[in-house]
Amino acid sequence: MAGASGSNANSISSLDVGNPLHLQTNDSNSRPLINLKLTGSENYRVWANAMKIALQARNKMCYVDGTCTKAAYVTSVSLSNQWERCNAVVLSWLLISISNDLYLSQVYSENAAKVWKELKETYDKLDGSILFNLTMKINNFKQNGLPVSEYYHKLNSLWREFDILTKLSPCTCDAKTELGKHNQIMKLMQFLMRLDDVYLPIRSSLLTQT
């Protein structure tokens, strides 16, 4: 029995880092993967995108997209148990990155892929109020004494959030390039309009070159 236990331990420890069953030493700690908590539809797409990047970096995205299932390891007790452990780790990452209200609705879940799917089905929705509030933030955001670099960074963050929320289907037509140019011009105008008055000469110079 001890020999079998030792063999199982050896098989787990020999897993390559590219194997989805492999866990790094710090994967089991209680630290969140991202510095953002899901609160609802208003930030679901930003949250989901950040979680995907973090999970892919740890080769664990397959536990939430359903491509790595326990059934694939049913012939090995040790690997099946290791899958359970990995699933629990990924599940804990998801639960620790959602608000307290959402946590209470998912805390009894046992499968990371099911939680991911339920969150997507529930909160991957875009209603007019979310888009309206974000557009208001963009339109009302001004430099107000911020360094230009910080002003641009914060405004760009709002633009990127808007682009994620309003992401269009992939397009390869000629209009795609023109639409991209139009969006860049509109963002430039928004950036210039809300610069502090001290930058008026620079703004005028840029506008004559646009």
Backbone as a printed PyTorch tensor [residue, N CA C, xyz], in Angstrom:
tensor([[[  0.8330,  -1.2110,   0.0000],
         [  0.0000,   0.0000,   0.0000],
         [  0.8610,   1.2520,   0.0000]],

        [[  1.9160,   1.2250,   0.8350],
         [  2.8220,   2.3600,   0.8860],
         [  3.5120,   2.5600,  -0.4410]],

        [[  3.8390,   1.4220,  -1.1030],
         [  4.4980,   1.5180,  -2.4030],
         [  3.5980,   2.1620,  -3.4260]],

        [[  2.2990,   1.8110,  -3.3960],
         [  1.3440,   2.3990,  -4.3400],
         [  1.2050,   3.8850,  -4.0900]],

        [[  1.1670,   4.2720,  -2.8060],
         [  1.0610,   5.6830,  -2.4650],
         [  2.2710,   6.4540,  -2.9600]],

        [[  3.4580,   5.8500,  -2.7930],
         [  4.6790,   6.4960,  -3.2660],
         [  4.7000,   6.6280,  -4.7630]],

        [[  4.1750,   5.6140,  -5.4640],
         [  4.1230,   5.6550,  -6.9250],
         [  3.2100,   6.7770,  -7.4000]],

        [[  2.0590,   6.9440,  -6.7120],
         [  1.1280,   8.0160,  -7.0720],
         [  1.7670,   9.3780,  -6.8830]],

        [[  2.5010,   9.5260,  -5.7680],
         [  3.1640,  10.7980,  -5.4850],
         [  4.1930,  11.1110,  -6.5530]],

        [[  4.9230,  10.0760,  -6.9560],
         [  5.9520,  10.2760,  -7.9780],
         [  5.3290,  10.6830,  -9.3090]],

        [[  4.1840,  10.0450,  -9.6470],
         [  3.5510,  10.3600, -10.9340],
         [  3.0470,  11.8010, -10.9480]],

        [[  2.5790,  12.3040,  -9.8110],
         [  2.0960,  13.6820,  -9.7220],
         [  3.2660,  14.6590,  -9.7810]],

        [[  4.3290,  14.3560,  -9.0490],
         [  5.4770,  15.2610,  -9.0010],
         [  6.2040,  15.3470, -10.3310]],

        [[  6.0240,  14.3210, -11.1700],
         [  6.7220,  14.3100, -12.4550],
         [  5.9350,  15.0020, -13.5750]],

        [[  4.7760,  15.5460, -13.2350],
         [  3.9720,  16.2230, -14.2590],
         [  4.7230,  17.4250, -14.8180]],

        [[  4.7280,  17.5300, -16.1280],
         [  5.3880,  18.6480, -16.7870],
         [  4.6080,  19.9350, -16.5450]],

        [[  5.3010,  21.0780, -16.5260],
         [  4.6460,  22.3660, -16.2750],
         [  3.6030,  22.6840, -17.3460]],

        [[  3.7380,  22.0610, -18.5070],
         [  2.7620,  22.2900, -19.5680],
         [  1.5180,  21.4410, -19.4150]],

        [[  1.5140,  20.5340, -18.4600],
         [  0.3550,  19.6810, -18.2100],
         [ -0.6610,  20.4380, -17.3670]],

        [[ -1.9370,  20.4490, -17.7610],
         [ -2.9400,  21.1980, -16.9970],
         [ -3.1300,  20.6830, -15.5700]],

        [[ -2.6340,  19.4830, -15.2710],
         [ -2.7210,  18.9420, -13.9200],
         [ -1.5960,  19.4450, -13.0170]],

        [[ -0.6180,  20.0890, -13.6120],
         [  0.5190,  20.5840, -12.8290],
         [  0.1100,  21.8130, -12.0170]],

        [[  0.5050,  21.8200, -10.7490],
         [  0.2610,  22.9730,  -9.8840],
         [  1.5870,  23.5270,  -9.4010]],

        [[  1.7560,  24.8310,  -9.5190],
         [  2.9490,  25.4630,  -8.9920],
         [  2.8150,  25.6100,  -7.4760]],

        [[  3.9290,  25.8430,  -6.8140],
         [  3.9270,  25.8840,  -5.3540],
         [  3.0290,  26.9700,  -4.7870]],

        [[  2.8700,  28.0730,  -5.5150],
         [  2.0490,  29.1760,  -4.9980],
         [  0.6310,  29.1820,  -5.5480]],

        [[  0.2500,  28.1480,  -6.2990],
         [ -1.0900,  28.1150,  -6.8760],
         [ -2.1810,  27.8840,  -5.8310]],

        [[ -1.8210,  27.2500,  -4.7440],
         [ -2.8260,  26.8940,  -3.7500],
         [ -3.0280,  27.9450,  -2.6670]],

        [[ -2.3140,  29.0710,  -2.7800],
         [ -2.5030,  30.1040,  -1.7480],
         [ -3.8190,  30.8390,  -1.9680]],

        [[ -4.1650,  31.6810,  -1.0390],
         [ -5.4740,  32.3410,  -1.0700],
         [ -5.4480,  33.7130,  -1.7390]],

        [[ -4.3670,  34.0520,  -2.4120],
         [ -4.2830,  35.3610,  -3.0690],
         [ -5.0980,  35.3590,  -4.3590]],

        [[ -5.8440,  36.4410,  -4.6270],
         [ -6.6280,  36.5140,  -5.8620],
         [ -5.7190,  36.6310,  -7.0810]],

        [[ -6.2100,  36.1400,  -8.2100],
         [ -5.4270,  36.2060,  -9.4580],
         [ -5.4130,  37.6090, -10.0340]],

        [[ -6.4940,  38.3550,  -9.8450],
         [ -6.6000,  39.6970, -10.4180],
         [ -7.0640,  40.6760,  -9.3450]],

        [[ -6.7470,  41.9460,  -9.5280],
         [ -7.1380,  42.9840,  -8.5720],
         [ -8.4700,  43.6210,  -8.9700]],

        [[ -9.4540,  42.7700,  -9.2000],
         [-10.7660,  43.2390,  -9.6280],
         [-11.8000,  42.2080,  -9.2060]],

        [[-12.8890,  42.6610,  -8.6380],
         [-13.9640,  41.7540,  -8.2410],
         [-15.1680,  41.9350,  -9.1600]],

        [[-15.7400,  40.8210,  -9.5760],
         [-16.9500,  40.8730, -10.3850],
         [-18.1070,  41.3290,  -9.5020]],

        [[-18.8130,  42.3710,  -9.9540],
         [-19.9490,  42.8800,  -9.1950],
         [-21.2700,  42.6880,  -9.9350]],

        [[-21.2020,  42.4450, -11.2410],
         [-22.4240,  42.2640, -12.0210],
         [-22.1770,  42.5340, -13.4900]],

        [[-23.2420,  42.8010, -14.2120],
         [-23.1460,  43.0190, -15.6630],
         [-22.2720,  44.2080, -16.0210]],

        [[-22.2240,  45.2160, -15.1070],
         [-21.5040,  46.4410, -15.4200],
         [-20.0050,  46.2310, -15.5920]],

        [[-19.4290,  45.1900, -14.9900],
         [-17.9890,  44.9720, -15.1700],
         [-17.6540,  43.5260, -15.5320]],

        [[-18.6670,  42.7580, -15.9830],
         [-18.4110,  41.3460, -16.2830],
         [-17.3580,  41.1670, -17.3710]],

        [[-17.4840,  41.8830, -18.4760],
         [-16.5750,  41.6440, -19.6070],
         [-15.1380,  42.0310, -19.2800]],

        [[-14.9720,  43.0850, -18.5250],
         [-13.6190,  43.4650, -18.0950],
         [-13.0600,  42.4010, -17.1580]],

        [[-13.8810,  41.9680, -16.2100],
         [-13.4710,  40.9290, -15.2580],
         [-13.1190,  39.6250, -15.9810]],

        [[-13.9920,  39.1940, -16.8830],
         [-13.7840,  37.9360, -17.5900],
         [-12.5080,  37.9690, -18.4270]],

        [[-12.2430,  39.0910, -19.0700],
         [-11.0380,  39.2160, -19.8830],
         [ -9.7890,  39.1350, -19.0140]],

        [[ -9.8280,  39.7970, -17.8600],
         [ -8.6920,  39.7590, -16.9420],
         [ -8.4870,  38.3500, -16.3840]],

        [[ -9.5730,  37.6570, -16.0740],
         [ -9.4770,  36.2890, -15.5450],
         [ -8.9300,  35.3360, -16.6000]],

        [[ -9.3380,  35.5060, -17.8400],
         [ -8.8410,  34.6420, -18.9140],
         [ -7.3300,  34.7540, -19.0430]],

        [[ -6.8250,  35.9760, -19.0140],
         [ -5.3820,  36.1980, -19.1200],
         [ -4.6530,  35.5280, -17.9640]],

        [[ -5.1760,  35.7080, -16.7560],
         [ -4.5440,  35.1380, -15.5700],
         [ -4.5790,  33.6130, -15.5880]],

        [[ -5.7000,  33.0430, -16.0050],
         [ -5.8280,  31.5870, -16.0650],
         [ -4.9520,  30.9930, -17.1660]],

        [[ -4.8870,  31.6670, -18.3010],
         [ -4.0330,  31.1900, -19.3920],
         [ -2.5690,  31.2120, -18.9870]],

        [[ -2.1730,  32.2120, -18.2080],
         [ -0.7880,  32.3050, -17.7540],
         [ -0.4200,  31.1240, -16.8740]],

        [[ -1.4090,  30.5240, -16.2220],
         [ -1.1680,  29.3790, -15.3430],
         [ -1.6080,  28.0650, -15.9760]],

        [[ -1.9370,  28.1270, -17.2730],
         [ -2.3510,  26.9380, -18.0140],
         [ -3.5730,  26.2730, -17.3760]],

        [[ -4.5040,  27.1040, -16.9080],
         [ -5.6890,  26.5620, -16.2320],
         [ -6.9930,  27.0240, -16.8720]],

        [[ -6.9230,  27.7070, -18.0100],
         [ -8.1410,  28.1490, -18.6770],
         [ -9.0170,  26.9580, -19.0620]],

        [[ -8.3840,  25.8220, -19.3160],
         [ -9.1160,  24.6280, -19.7490],
         [-10.0840,  24.1220, -18.6830]],

        [[ -9.8850,  24.5180, -17.4170],
         [-10.7890,  24.0890, -16.3510],
         [-12.0920,  24.8690, -16.3470]],

        [[-12.1080,  26.0260, -16.9690],
         [-13.3440,  26.8090, -17.0150],
         [-14.0110,  26.7700, -18.3870]],

        [[-13.2420,  26.4570, -19.4360],
         [-13.8790,  26.3930, -20.7530],
         [-14.3560,  24.9750, -21.0900]],

        [[-14.1280,  24.0320, -20.1620],
         [-14.6550,  22.6780, -20.3280],
         [-13.8070,  21.7280, -21.1350]],

        [[-12.6000,  22.1320, -21.5340],
         [-11.7590,  21.2550, -22.3540],
         [-10.9090,  20.2960, -21.5240]],

        [[-10.8300,  20.5350, -20.2210],
         [-10.1110,  19.6210, -19.3340],
         [-11.1200,  19.0800, -18.3250]],

        [[-11.5300,  17.8360, -18.5140],
         [-12.5500,  17.2460, -17.6510],
         [-11.9900,  16.0690, -16.8640]],

        [[-12.6460,  15.7590, -15.7720],
         [-12.2130,  14.6410, -14.9240],
         [-12.2990,  13.3210, -15.6690]],

        [[-13.2460,  13.2180, -16.6120],
         [-13.4390,  11.9790, -17.3630],
         [-12.1820,  11.5540, -18.1210]],

        [[-11.3520,  12.5120, -18.4810],
         [-10.1340,  12.2070, -19.2390],
         [ -9.1130,  11.4510, -18.3830]],

        [[ -9.2700,  11.4680, -17.0580],
         [ -8.2940,  10.8400, -16.1590],
         [ -8.9300,   9.7440, -15.3100]],

        [[-10.0810,   9.2340, -15.7580],
         [-10.8300,   8.2780, -14.9600],
         [-10.0810,   6.9610, -14.7550]],

        [[ -9.1220,   6.6540, -15.6330],
         [ -8.3970,   5.3850, -15.5220],
         [ -7.2720,   5.4440, -14.4980]],

        [[ -6.9800,   6.6070, -13.9660],
         [ -5.9080,   6.7520, -12.9800],
         [ -6.4460,   7.4480, -11.7290]],

        [[ -6.3840,   6.7520, -10.6000],
         [ -6.8870,   7.3280,  -9.3490],
         [ -6.0910,   8.5680,  -8.9640]],

        [[ -4.7610,   8.4920,  -9.0870],
         [ -3.9110,   9.6110,  -8.6810],
         [ -4.1530,  10.8380,  -9.5560]],

        [[ -4.2690,  10.6310, -10.8770],
         [ -4.5020,  11.7600, -11.7770],
         [ -5.9150,  12.3120, -11.6270]],

        [[ -6.8600,  11.4330, -11.3510],
         [ -8.2350,  11.8740, -11.1320],
         [ -8.3140,  12.7390,  -9.8750]],

        [[ -7.6040,  12.3200,  -8.8330],
         [ -7.5560,  13.1170,  -7.6010],
         [ -6.8490,  14.4480,  -7.8260]],

        [[ -5.8150,  14.4180,  -8.6790],
         [ -5.0940,  15.6490,  -8.9830],
         [ -5.9800,  16.6130,  -9.7520]],

        [[ -6.8330,  16.0720, -10.6370],
         [ -7.7870,  16.9310, -11.3540],
         [ -8.7300,  17.6070, -10.3610]],

        [[ -9.1930,  16.8280,  -9.3790],
         [-10.0760,  17.3930,  -8.3590],
         [ -9.3920,  18.5400,  -7.6170]],

        [[ -8.1230,  18.3520,  -7.3280],
         [ -7.3810,  19.3890,  -6.6180],
         [ -7.2420,  20.6330,  -7.4860]],

        [[ -6.8950,  20.4510,  -8.7480],
         [ -6.7540,  21.5940,  -9.6640],
         [ -8.0870,  22.3180,  -9.8330]],

        [[ -9.1620,  21.5430,  -9.9800],
         [-10.4870,  22.1350, -10.1210],
         [-10.8320,  22.9740,  -8.8870]],

        [[-10.4740,  22.4730,  -7.6980],
         [-10.7460,  23.2060,  -6.4590],
         [ -9.9430,  24.5000,  -6.3950]],

        [[ -8.7000,  24.4530,  -6.8750],
         [ -7.8550,  25.6480,  -6.8840],
         [ -8.4510,  26.7020,  -7.8200]],

        [[ -8.8230,  26.2840,  -9.0280],
         [ -9.4130,  27.2220,  -9.9990],
         [-10.7390,  27.7650,  -9.4670]],

        [[-11.5290,  26.8950,  -8.8520],
         [-12.7990,  27.3180,  -8.2780],
         [-12.5760,  28.3710,  -7.1930]],

        [[-11.5640,  28.1720,  -6.3790],
         [-11.2680,  29.1490,  -5.3280],
         [-10.8320,  30.4850,  -5.9270]],

        [[-10.0890,  30.4330,  -7.0530],
         [ -9.6920,  31.6730,  -7.7320],
         [-10.9170,  32.4470,  -8.2090]],

        [[-11.9030,  31.7120,  -8.7300],
         [-13.1190,  32.3580,  -9.2110],
         [-13.9020,  32.9670,  -8.0480]],

        [[-14.0780,  32.1880,  -6.9900],
         [-14.8930,  32.6410,  -5.8640],
         [-14.2850,  33.8390,  -5.1460]],

        [[-12.9580,  33.8710,  -5.0720],
         [-12.3090,  34.9750,  -4.3650],
         [-12.3030,  36.2520,  -5.1980]],

        [[-12.6660,  36.1330,  -6.4680],
         [-12.6410,  37.3150,  -7.3460],
         [-14.0360,  37.8270,  -7.6770]],

        [[-15.0400,  37.4100,  -6.9030],
         [-16.3910,  37.9310,  -7.1060],
         [-16.8630,  38.5980,  -5.8230]],

        [[-17.8320,  39.4840,  -5.9400],
         [-18.3190,  40.2320,  -4.7860],
         [-18.9610,  39.3060,  -3.7630]],

        [[-19.1430,  39.8030,  -2.5530],
         [-19.7240,  38.9900,  -1.4840],
         [-21.1160,  38.4830,  -1.8440]],

        [[-21.9170,  39.3150,  -2.4840],
         [-23.2730,  38.9000,  -2.8610],
         [-23.2420,  37.7480,  -3.8600]],

        [[-22.3620,  37.8360,  -4.8430],
         [-22.2570,  36.7730,  -5.8400],
         [-21.6290,  35.5250,  -5.2270]],

        [[-20.7150,  35.7300,  -4.2920],
         [-20.0490,  34.6070,  -3.6210],
         [-21.0650,  33.7020,  -2.9360]],

        [[-22.0320,  34.2990,  -2.2710],
         [-23.0300,  33.5180,  -1.5380],
         [-23.8680,  32.6360,  -2.4680]],

        [[-24.0080,  33.0480,  -3.7170],
         [-24.8000,  32.2580,  -4.6630],
         [-23.9920,  31.1470,  -5.3250]],

        [[-22.6680,  31.1620,  -5.1420],
         [-21.8110,  30.1810,  -5.8020],
         [-20.9640,  29.3420,  -4.8380]],

        [[-21.0020,  29.6600,  -3.5550],
         [-20.0800,  29.0520,  -2.6010],
         [-20.2550,  27.5350,  -2.4860]],

        [[-21.4400,  27.0030,  -2.7970],
         [-21.6570,  25.5640,  -2.6990],
         [-21.3940,  24.8300,  -4.0110]],

        [[-20.9110,  25.5420,  -5.0120],
         [-20.5910,  24.9220,  -6.3000],
         [-19.3360,  24.0690,  -6.1780]],

        [[-19.2400,  23.0390,  -7.0030],
         [-18.1070,  22.1300,  -6.9390],
         [-17.3320,  22.0390,  -8.2460]],

        [[-17.8050,  22.7000,  -9.2730],
         [-17.1660,  22.5870, -10.5800],
         [-16.8740,  23.9820, -11.1400]],

        [[-15.6050,  24.2600, -11.4190],
         [-15.1910,  25.5850, -11.8850],
         [-15.8460,  25.9430, -13.2230]],

        [[-15.9490,  24.9670, -14.1280],
         [-16.5300,  25.2340, -15.4440],
         [-17.9980,  25.6320, -15.3280]],

        [[-18.7310,  25.0070, -14.4090],
         [-20.1500,  25.3310, -14.2320],
         [-20.3110,  26.7410, -13.6690]],

        [[-19.4390,  27.1150, -12.7320],
         [-19.4990,  28.4590, -12.1620],
         [-19.2080,  29.4960, -13.2380]],

        [[-18.1630,  29.2530, -14.0330],
         [-17.7980,  30.1640, -15.1230],
         [-18.9590,  30.3280, -16.0940]],

        [[-19.6040,  29.2170, -16.4490],
         [-20.7170,  29.2520, -17.3910],
         [-21.9000,  30.0130, -16.8080]],

        [[-22.2220,  29.7730, -15.5300],
         [-23.3430,  30.4510, -14.8930],
         [-23.1080,  31.9560, -14.7900]],

        [[-21.8760,  32.3450, -14.4530],
         [-21.5570,  33.7700, -14.3660],
         [-21.6970,  34.4400, -15.7290]],

        [[-21.2340,  33.7380, -16.7750],
         [-21.3410,  34.2930, -18.1290],
         [-22.8050,  34.4320, -18.5490]],

        [[-23.5850,  33.3840, -18.3150],
         [-24.9930,  33.4120, -18.7180],
         [-25.7720,  34.4870, -17.9660]],

        [[-25.3800,  34.7390, -16.7210],
         [-26.1090,  35.6970, -15.8850],
         [-25.6830,  37.1410, -16.1340]],

        [[-24.3700,  37.3570, -16.3160],
         [-23.8680,  38.7390, -16.3080],
         [-23.2650,  39.2290, -17.6260]],

        [[-23.1230,  38.3480, -18.6030],
         [-22.5850,  38.8010, -19.8860],
         [-23.7000,  39.4410, -20.6970]],

        [[-24.2120,  40.5250, -20.1600],
         [-25.3200,  41.2320, -20.7940],
         [-25.0040,  42.7230, -20.7960]],

        [[-25.4310,  43.3780, -21.8420],
         [-25.1820,  44.8200, -21.9650],
         [-26.5090,  45.5390, -22.1020]],

        [[-26.8770,  46.2800, -21.0510],
         [-28.1030,  47.0710, -21.1770],
         [-27.7490,  48.5420, -21.3400]],

        [[-28.7480,  49.3240, -21.6910],
         [-28.5170,  50.7270, -22.0000],
         [-27.9300,  51.5310, -20.8540]],

        [[-28.3060,  51.1960, -19.6160],
         [-27.8360,  51.9820, -18.4720],
         [-26.3310,  51.8460, -18.2740]],

        [[-25.7930,  50.6340, -18.4930],
         [-24.3500,  50.4040, -18.3390],
         [-23.5800,  51.2160, -19.3690]],

        [[-24.0260,  51.1430, -20.6180],
         [-23.3560,  51.8720, -21.6900],
         [-23.5120,  53.3770, -21.5010]],

        [[-24.6780,  53.7990, -21.0430],
         [-24.9320,  55.2210, -20.8020],
         [-23.9910,  55.7630, -19.7280]],

        [[-23.8890,  55.0500, -18.6080],
         [-23.0400,  55.5180, -17.5020],
         [-21.5700,  55.5930, -17.9010]],

        [[-21.1080,  54.6020, -18.6750],
         [-19.7210,  54.6200, -19.1140],
         [-19.4770,  55.7580, -20.0930]],

        [[-20.4250,  55.9850, -21.0020],
         [-20.3030,  57.0960, -21.9550],
         [-20.2750,  58.4290, -21.2280]],

        [[-21.0730,  58.5530, -20.1660],
         [-21.0750,  59.7710, -19.3640],
         [-19.7160,  59.9900, -18.7040]],

        [[-19.1260,  58.9060, -18.2040],
         [-17.8110,  59.0110, -17.5800],
         [-16.7850,  59.5230, -18.5820]],

        [[-16.8300,  58.9790, -19.8010],
         [-15.8770,  59.3730, -20.8380],
         [-16.0800,  60.8390, -21.2200]],

        [[-17.3420,  61.2240, -21.4300],
         [-17.6360,  62.5830, -21.8820],
         [-17.3610,  63.6380, -20.8180]],

        [[-17.4580,  63.2570, -19.5450],
         [-17.2630,  64.2220, -18.4620],
         [-15.8470,  64.2220, -17.8950]],

        [[-15.0340,  63.2900, -18.3380],
         [-13.6850,  63.1930, -17.7820],
         [-12.7930,  64.3090, -18.3380]],

        [[-12.1400,  65.0560, -17.4460],
         [-11.2730,  66.1650, -17.8400],
         [ -9.9000,  66.0170, -17.1760]],

        [[ -8.9400,  66.7350, -17.7260],
         [ -7.5800,  66.6660, -17.1900],
         [ -7.5210,  67.1880, -15.7510]],

        [[ -8.0910,  68.3570, -15.5140],
         [ -8.1720,  68.9390, -14.1670],
         [ -6.8520,  68.8840, -13.3960]],

        [[ -5.7910,  69.3030, -14.0530],
         [ -4.5000,  69.3980, -13.3730],
         [ -3.6780,  68.1370, -13.3490]],

        [[ -4.2020,  67.0440, -13.8570],
         [ -3.4340,  65.8030, -13.8960],
         [ -2.2830,  65.9370, -14.8860]],

        [[ -1.1700,  65.2390, -14.6380],
         [ -0.1290,  65.1870, -15.6720],
         [ -0.7280,  64.6050, -16.9490]],

        [[ -0.2580,  65.0590, -18.0930],
         [ -0.8340,  64.6100, -19.3610],
         [ -0.8000,  63.0870, -19.4810]],

        [[  0.3070,  62.4810, -19.0410],
         [  0.4370,  61.0310, -19.1440],
         [ -0.6200,  60.3130, -18.3090]],

        [[ -0.8870,  60.8230, -17.1050],
         [ -1.8870,  60.1950, -16.2320],
         [ -3.2990,  60.4330, -16.7720]],

        [[ -3.5160,  61.6420, -17.2790],
         [ -4.8110,  61.9630, -17.8850],
         [ -5.0970,  61.0220, -19.0540]],

        [[ -4.1000,  60.8320, -19.9220],
         [ -4.2850,  59.9440, -21.0710],
         [ -4.5050,  58.5040, -20.6140]],

        [[ -3.7280,  58.0680, -19.6270],
         [ -3.8460,  56.6770, -19.1500],
         [ -5.2550,  56.4000, -18.6360]],

        [[ -5.8170,  57.3040, -17.8280],
         [ -7.1490,  57.0960, -17.2650],
         [ -8.2240,  57.1630, -18.3460]],

        [[ -8.0690,  58.0970, -19.2700],
         [ -9.0320,  58.1980, -20.3660],
         [ -8.9570,  56.9720, -21.2640]],

        [[ -7.7390,  56.5090, -21.5230],
         [ -7.5550,  55.3280, -22.3590],
         [ -8.1680,  54.0890, -21.7100]],

        [[ -8.1080,  54.0000, -20.3700],
         [ -8.7220,  52.8790, -19.6570],
         [-10.2260,  52.8700, -19.8660]],

        [[-10.8320,  54.0640, -19.8620],
         [-12.2710,  54.1600, -20.1150],
         [-12.5930,  53.7690, -21.5540]],

        [[-11.7680,  54.1930, -22.4810],
         [-11.9770,  53.8240, -23.8890],
         [-11.9040,  52.3100, -24.0740]],

        [[-10.9140,  51.7030, -23.4580],
         [-10.7380,  50.2570, -23.6110],
         [-11.9140,  49.5040, -23.0080]],

        [[-12.4180,  49.9900, -21.8720],
         [-13.6010,  49.3620, -21.2700],
         [-14.7980,  49.5000, -22.2060]],

        [[-14.9480,  50.6730, -22.8230],
         [-16.0330,  50.8990, -23.7800],
         [-15.8990,  49.9620, -24.9740]],

        [[-14.6700,  49.8040, -25.4850],
         [-14.4320,  48.9330, -26.6400],
         [-14.7620,  47.4850, -26.3170]],

        [[-14.4590,  47.0490, -25.0800],
         [-14.7680,  45.6780, -24.6780],
         [-16.2740,  45.4700, -24.6030]],

        [[-16.9750,  46.4490, -24.0260],
         [-18.4230,  46.3290, -23.8780],
         [-19.1560,  46.3520, -25.2120]],

        [[-18.6010,  47.0650, -26.1780],
         [-19.2740,  47.2230, -27.4720],
         [-18.5530,  46.4820, -28.5910]],

        [[-17.8170,  45.4440, -28.2280],
         [-17.0160,  44.7120, -29.2040],
         [-17.8840,  44.1490, -30.3210]],

        [[-17.4950,  44.4410, -31.5610],
         [-18.2370,  43.9850, -32.7240],
         [-17.7060,  42.6400, -33.2000]],

        [[-18.4880,  41.9680, -34.0120],
         [-18.0430,  40.6970, -34.5940],
         [-16.8650,  40.9520, -35.5230]],

        [[-15.9350,  39.9730, -35.6430],
         [-14.7770,  40.1580, -36.5220],
         [-15.2040,  40.5040, -37.9450]],

        [[-14.4800,  41.4460, -38.5420],
         [-14.8130,  41.8920, -39.9000],
         [-13.5310,  42.0550, -40.7050]],

        [[-13.5480,  41.5920, -41.9520],
         [-12.3710,  41.7160, -42.8210],
         [-12.6480,  42.6060, -44.0290]],

        [[-13.7830,  43.3000, -44.0200],
         [-14.1370,  44.1350, -45.1560],
         [-13.3170,  45.4350, -45.1430]],

        [[-13.3660,  46.1630, -46.2700],
         [-12.6030,  47.4040, -46.3960],
         [-13.0440,  48.4560, -45.3760]],

        [[-14.3050,  48.4000, -44.9680],
         [-14.8310,  49.3970, -44.0340],
         [-14.1820,  49.2940, -42.6590]],

        [[-13.5890,  48.1430, -42.3370],
         [-12.9740,  47.9480, -41.0230],
         [-11.8560,  48.9630, -40.7970]],

        [[-11.0260,  49.1640, -41.8010],
         [ -9.9180,  50.1080, -41.6830],
         [-10.4280,  51.5250, -41.5040]],

        [[-11.4390,  51.8880, -42.3020],
         [-12.0050,  53.2310, -42.2090],
         [-12.6690,  53.4650, -40.8590]],

        [[-13.3420,  52.4380, -40.3530],
         [-13.9940,  52.5500, -39.0480],
         [-12.9540,  52.7270, -37.9440]],

        [[-11.8400,  51.9940, -38.0750],
         [-10.7580,  52.1240, -37.1000],
         [-10.1820,  53.5260, -37.0860]],

        [[ -9.9780,  54.1030, -38.2720],
         [ -9.4580,  55.4720, -38.3730],
         [-10.4370,  56.4710, -37.7660]],

        [[-11.7150,  56.2510, -38.0380],
         [-12.7430,  57.1490, -37.4960],
         [-12.7430,  57.1160, -35.9660]],

        [[-12.6640,  55.9260, -35.4010],
         [-12.6550,  55.7950, -33.9370],
         [-11.4370,  56.4820, -33.3280]],

        [[-10.2890,  56.3600, -33.9790],
         [ -9.0760,  57.0050, -33.4770],
         [ -9.1970,  58.5230, -33.5060]],

        [[ -9.8070,  59.0510, -34.5690],
         [-10.0050,  60.5030, -34.6660],
         [-10.9420,  60.9860, -33.5620]],

        [[-12.0180,  60.2300, -33.3180],
         [-12.9750,  60.6210, -32.2840],
         [-12.3250,  60.6140, -30.9000]],

        [[-11.4640,  59.6370, -30.6540],
         [-10.7690,  59.5680, -29.3730],
         [ -9.7800,  60.7260, -29.2330]],

        [[ -9.1300,  61.0730, -30.3290],
         [ -8.2110,  62.2110, -30.3030],
         [ -8.9640,  63.4870, -29.9820]],

        [[-10.1350,  63.6660, -30.5720],
         [-10.9350,  64.8550, -30.3040],
         [-11.3470,  64.9110, -28.8290]],

        [[-11.7760,  63.7650, -28.2970],
         [-12.1600,  63.7180, -26.8850],
         [-10.9780,  64.0700, -25.9840]],

        [[ -9.8220,  63.5530, -26.3290],
         [ -8.6090,  63.8210, -25.5390],
         [ -8.2700,  65.3110, -25.5650]],

        [[ -8.3130,  65.9180, -26.7480],
         [ -7.9410,  67.3250, -26.8960],
         [ -8.9670,  68.2670, -26.2540]],

        [[-10.2430,  67.9180, -26.3480],
         [-11.2920,  68.8020, -25.8320],
         [-11.1970,  69.0020, -24.3260]],

        [[-10.6680,  68.0160, -23.6200],
         [-10.6700,  68.0730, -22.1610],
         [ -9.2970,  68.3100, -21.5540]],

        [[ -8.3820,  68.7530, -22.3980],
         [ -7.0910,  69.2060, -21.8790],
         [ -7.2630,  70.5410, -21.1460]],

        [[ -6.4170,  70.8030, -20.1700],
         [ -6.4500,  72.0920, -19.4770],
         [ -6.1020,  73.2200, -20.4460]],

        [[ -6.5550,  74.4260, -20.1350],
         [ -6.3900,  75.5760, -21.0300],
         [ -4.9220,  75.8820, -21.3400]],

        [[ -4.0240,  75.5030, -20.4450],
         [ -2.6120,  75.7850, -20.6670],
         [ -2.0930,  75.1020, -21.9240]],

        [[ -2.8160,  74.0680, -22.3650],
         [ -2.3810,  73.3200, -23.5550],
         [ -3.1040,  73.7660, -24.8300]],

        [[ -3.8040,  74.8980, -24.7710],
         [ -4.5380,  75.3740, -25.9450],
         [ -3.6470,  75.5720, -27.1730]],

        [[ -2.4430,  76.1640, -27.0230],
         [ -1.5790,  76.3320, -28.2130],
         [ -1.1910,  74.9910, -28.8410]],

        [[ -0.9040,  74.0080, -27.9990],
         [ -0.5300,  72.6810, -28.5070],
         [ -1.7340,  72.0450, -29.1950]],

        [[ -2.9190,  72.1940, -28.6010],
         [ -4.1190,  71.6440, -29.1850],
         [ -4.3740,  72.2460, -30.5570]],

        [[ -4.2290,  73.5530, -30.6720],
         [ -4.4560,  74.2050, -31.9570],
         [ -3.4710,  73.7040, -33.0140]],

        [[ -2.2420,  73.4910, -32.5860],
         [ -1.2230,  73.0170, -33.5190],
         [ -1.5380,  71.6140, -34.0000]],

        [[ -1.9920,  70.7530, -33.0840],
         [ -2.3250,  69.3790, -33.4530],
         [ -3.5330,  69.3340, -34.3820]],

        [[ -4.5190,  70.1880, -34.1280],
         [ -5.7280,  70.1730, -34.9400],
         [ -5.4440,  70.6040, -36.3820]],

        [[ -4.4990,  71.4940, -36.5590],
         [ -4.1670,  71.9280, -37.9200],
         [ -3.4480,  70.8460, -38.7020]],

        [[ -2.9240,  69.8320, -37.9750],
         [ -2.1810,  68.7460, -38.6200],
         [ -3.0460,  67.5080, -38.8220]],

        [[ -4.2420,  67.5200, -38.2300],
         [ -5.1060,  66.3300, -38.3000],
         [ -5.8670,  66.2570, -39.6160]]])
